[in-house]
C-alpha cells in the first residue's frame, strides 16, 4: 500500500495526526502505540506494556505528525532540516 498525501492529510478514517509542538501524543490506528513529542524528540510508546523507543531526536520541533492508515509508518515535518 502506498501512502499518499490524502492519507496523511485526509482526516478521520485516513490515519491520525496532530500539529502539536510538544507534550502531546497521538495513538496508532490500532490503539497499541502512541507517539509523544518533547521538543524535537519523537518517542514510540507501547500502550499495553513494553519498552519505549526513541524514533528521532533533534533540536528542531516536529509538526504535522501523522500515522499511516495501516499504522506501519509515520510522517512528520521537521523545521530546519538541511
N, CA, C and O of each residue as an XYZ file, in Angstrom:
328
protein
N       0.843     -1.173      0.000
C       0.000      0.000      0.000
C       0.888      1.235      0.000
O       1.812      1.335      0.807
N       0.621      2.152     -0.876
C       1.364      3.407     -0.931
C       0.665      4.449     -0.062
O      -0.561      4.552     -0.049
N       1.468      5.210      0.656
C       0.957      6.299      1.470
C       0.921      7.546      0.608
O       1.942      7.959      0.058
N      -0.248      8.142      0.492
C      -0.406      9.347     -0.318
C      -0.600     10.563      0.578
O      -0.817     10.434      1.782
N      -0.518     11.732     -0.020
C      -0.772     12.962      0.729
C      -2.195     12.960      1.276
O      -2.427     13.449      2.381
N      -3.148     12.422      0.526
C      -4.521     12.329      1.027
C      -4.613     11.444      2.253
O      -5.400     11.732      3.155
N      -3.818     10.356      2.314
C      -3.800      9.514      3.502
C      -3.327     10.299      4.711
O      -3.877     10.165      5.805
N      -2.311     11.114      4.511
C      -1.724     11.869      5.619
C      -2.629     12.998      6.069
O      -2.796     13.214      7.269
N      -3.210     13.713      5.139
C      -3.978     14.908      5.484
C      -5.481     14.725      5.357
O      -6.230     15.688      5.523
N      -5.938     13.519      5.069
C      -7.329     13.281      4.744
C      -8.313     13.314      5.889
O      -9.518     13.285      5.636
N      -7.877     13.371      7.124
C      -8.810     13.466      8.237
C      -9.214     12.113      8.779
O      -8.524     11.116      8.569
N     -10.342     12.083      9.482
C     -10.810     10.877     10.172
C     -10.928      9.705      9.214
O     -11.429      9.843      8.098
N     -10.458      8.551      9.667
C     -10.536      7.349      8.855
C      -9.366      7.170      7.919
O      -9.201      6.094      7.344
N      -8.560      8.178      7.751
C      -7.425      8.121      6.831
C      -6.117      8.318      7.563
O      -5.250      9.053      7.089
N      -5.957      7.685      8.698
C      -4.764      7.903      9.512
C      -5.108      8.891     10.605
O      -6.238      9.374     10.689
N      -4.138      9.186     11.435
C      -4.377     10.098     12.536
C      -3.183     11.019     12.648
O      -2.061     10.623     12.335
N      -3.410     12.243     13.092
C      -2.293     13.163     13.176
C      -2.562     14.354     14.067
O      -3.677     14.553     14.550
N      -1.521     15.146     14.278
C      -1.656     16.388     15.016
C      -0.548     17.340     14.601
O       0.445     16.934     13.997
N      -0.729     18.598     14.930
C       0.232     19.632     14.587
C       0.976     20.134     15.810
O       1.586     21.202     15.752
N       0.949     19.414     16.896
C       1.476     19.879     18.171
C       2.967     20.131     18.194
O       3.699     19.711     17.298
N       3.407     20.825     19.232
C       4.817     21.187     19.413
C       5.459     20.491     20.598
O       6.659     20.664     20.815
N       4.726     19.718     21.368
C       5.378     19.028     22.474
C       4.422     18.677     23.589
O       3.443     19.379     23.838
N       4.726     17.564     24.263
C       3.921     17.134     25.378
C       2.624     16.463     24.979
O       1.881     15.999     25.843
N       2.335     16.403     23.694
C       1.118     15.779     23.204
C       1.454     14.390     22.691
O       2.617     14.075     22.439
N       0.432     13.566     22.538
C       0.661     12.262     21.953
C      -0.504     11.921     21.039
O      -1.596     12.478     21.156
N      -0.248     10.994     20.128
C      -1.285     10.537     19.216
C      -1.213      9.022     19.136
O      -0.137      8.453     18.955
N      -2.358      8.374     19.271
C      -2.425      6.923     19.262
C      -2.401      6.377     17.841
O      -2.873      7.013     16.899
N      -1.834      5.176     17.716
C      -1.818      4.491     16.424
C      -3.233      4.065     16.061
O      -4.092      3.960     16.937
N      -3.487      3.819     14.776
C      -4.831      3.407     14.365
C      -5.340      2.145     15.088
O      -6.543      2.006     15.309
N      -4.436      1.233     15.454
C      -4.872      0.026     16.157
C      -4.936      0.201     17.670
O      -5.368     -0.709     18.378
N      -4.511      1.357     18.172
C      -4.587      1.646     19.599
C      -3.509      0.996     20.451
O      -3.595      1.037     21.679
N      -2.493      0.393     19.832
C      -1.444     -0.279     20.596
C      -0.255      0.611     20.934
O       0.506      0.295     21.848
N      -0.084      1.698     20.227
C       1.075      2.580     20.407
C       0.637      4.033     20.384
O      -0.450      4.371     19.916
N       1.516      4.886     20.904
C       1.334      6.323     20.726
C       2.698      6.930     20.422
O       3.740      6.373     20.766
N       2.662      8.061     19.782
C       3.880      8.835     19.541
C       3.779     10.073     20.399
O       2.779     10.790     20.355
N       4.815     10.325     21.181
C       4.858     11.504     22.031
C       6.015     12.369     21.587
O       7.083     11.866     21.237
N       5.799     13.670     21.603
C       6.833     14.627     21.222
C       7.217     15.483     22.421
O       6.354     16.013     23.121
N       8.500     15.612     22.646
C       9.056     16.554     23.618
C      10.167     17.295     22.897
O      11.215     16.716     22.609
N       9.949     18.569     22.603
C      10.922     19.319     21.806
C      11.029     18.691     20.436
O      10.021     18.539     19.745
N      12.239     18.320     20.028
C      12.447     17.687     18.731
C      12.527     16.176     18.798
O      12.887     15.538     17.809
N      12.201     15.586     19.942
C      12.294     14.139     20.102
C      10.921     13.496     19.950
O       9.954     13.919     20.585
N      10.842     12.473     19.107
C       9.633     11.673     18.958
C       9.895     10.309     19.572
O      10.894      9.660     19.260
N       8.997      9.879     20.444
C       9.138      8.598     21.121
C       7.910      7.741     20.855
O       6.775      8.200     20.982
N       8.157      6.474     20.479
C       7.095      5.497     20.298
C       6.871      4.812     21.634
O       7.799      4.247     22.212
N       5.644      4.861     22.123
C       5.311      4.278     23.418
C       4.318      3.134     23.213
O       3.294      3.300     22.550
N       4.630      1.974     23.789
C       3.708      0.845     23.773
C       2.653      1.090     24.844
O       2.994      1.284     26.010
N       1.392      1.086     24.470
C       0.323      1.409     25.417
C      -0.093      0.235     26.287
O      -0.788      0.424     27.286
N       0.324     -0.984     25.922
C      -0.083     -2.164     26.682
C       1.135     -2.941     27.174
O       1.134     -4.172     27.176
N       2.167     -2.221     27.588
C       3.389     -2.850     28.078
C       4.463     -2.870     27.006
O       4.164     -2.873     25.812
N       5.693     -2.884     27.434
C       6.813     -2.873     26.503
C       7.627     -1.611     26.664
O       7.193     -0.640     27.283
N       8.819     -1.645     26.093
C       9.756     -0.531     26.220
C       9.434      0.581     25.230
O       8.949      0.329     24.127
N       9.710      1.816     25.642
C       9.601      2.965     24.741
C      10.766      2.929     23.764
O      11.833      2.401     24.077
N      10.554      3.498     22.568
C      11.611      3.560     21.563
C      11.701      4.978     21.014
O      10.729      5.512     20.480
N      12.875      5.578     21.152
C      13.106      6.907     20.598
C      13.229      6.769     19.086
O      14.092      6.043     18.592
N      12.368      7.465     18.357
C      12.368      7.374     16.898
C      13.307      8.376     16.265
O      14.032      8.045     15.326
N      13.301      9.601     16.771
C      14.150     10.657     16.224
C      14.373     11.691     17.317
O      13.461     12.012     18.079
N      15.594     12.209     17.384
C      15.917     13.239     18.374
C      16.735     14.323     17.692
O      17.781     14.048     17.104
N      16.257     15.541     17.775
C      16.974     16.694     17.246
C      16.442     17.932     17.941
O      15.439     17.867     18.653
N      17.093     19.032     17.743
C      16.654     20.283     18.369
C      15.443     20.877     17.649
O      14.692     21.656     18.237
N      15.252     20.512     16.384
C      14.172     21.101     15.594
C      12.823     20.486     15.982
O      12.702     19.265     16.082
N      11.818     21.325     16.199
C      10.488     20.802     16.513
C       9.877     20.108     15.296
O      10.200     20.435     14.154
N       8.994     19.151     15.555
C       8.280     18.436     14.508
C       6.845     18.940     14.480
O       6.316     19.374     15.503
N       6.223     18.885     13.328
C       4.820     19.261     13.214
C       4.150     18.339     12.206
O       4.817     17.567     11.517
N       2.832     18.424     12.124
C       2.043     17.634     11.185
C       2.383     16.151     11.261
O       2.592     15.503     10.235
N       2.436     15.621     12.465
C       2.768     14.220     12.672
C       1.520     13.373     12.413
O       0.448     13.637     12.957
N       1.683     12.356     11.574
C       0.555     11.510     11.186
C       0.958     10.052     11.124
O       2.067      9.719     10.708
N       0.049      9.188     11.540
C       0.180      7.749     11.338
C      -0.383      7.425      9.963
O      -1.358      8.041      9.532
N       0.214      6.474      9.275
C      -0.394      5.917      8.067
C      -1.645      5.151      8.491
O      -1.711      4.668      9.621
N      -2.629      5.030      7.616
C      -3.860      4.325      7.986
C      -3.623      2.899      8.469
O      -4.370      2.407      9.315
N      -2.594      2.225      7.947
C      -2.317      0.852      8.382
C      -1.463      0.801      9.642
O      -1.208     -0.286     10.161
N      -1.010      1.955     10.152
C      -0.240      2.032     11.384
C       1.217      1.601     11.255
O       1.909      1.479     12.266
N       1.694      1.370     10.045
C       3.062      0.881      9.853
C       4.088      1.991      9.666
O       5.288      1.738      9.765
N       3.640      3.213      9.396
C       4.563      4.322      9.140
C       4.034      5.589      9.782
O       2.837      5.724     10.038
N       4.943      6.515     10.038
C       4.566      7.855     10.456
C       5.205      8.844      9.497
O       6.211      8.543      8.854
N       4.620     10.009      9.411
C       5.178     11.106      8.612
C       5.135     12.358      9.475
O       4.238     12.524     10.301
N       6.113     13.238      9.276
C       6.147     14.489     10.012
C       6.964     15.505      9.237
O       7.710     15.155      8.322
N       6.815     16.747      9.606
C       7.589     17.841      9.059
C       8.550     18.299     10.150
O       8.138     18.543     11.284
N       9.826     18.416      9.806
C      10.827     18.898     10.759
C      11.326     20.252     10.304
O      11.780     20.408      9.171
N      11.241     21.219     11.179
C      11.715     22.564     10.861
C      13.245     22.568     10.864
O      13.857     21.952     11.737
N      13.866     23.246      9.908
C      15.310     23.442      9.923
C      16.124     22.311      9.350
O      17.348     22.322      9.483
N      15.495     21.321      8.708
C      16.303     20.273      8.076
C      17.031     20.848      6.880
O      16.498     21.680      6.147
N      18.272     20.384      6.694
C      19.028     20.865      5.534
C      19.326     19.729      4.586
O      19.956     19.939      3.549
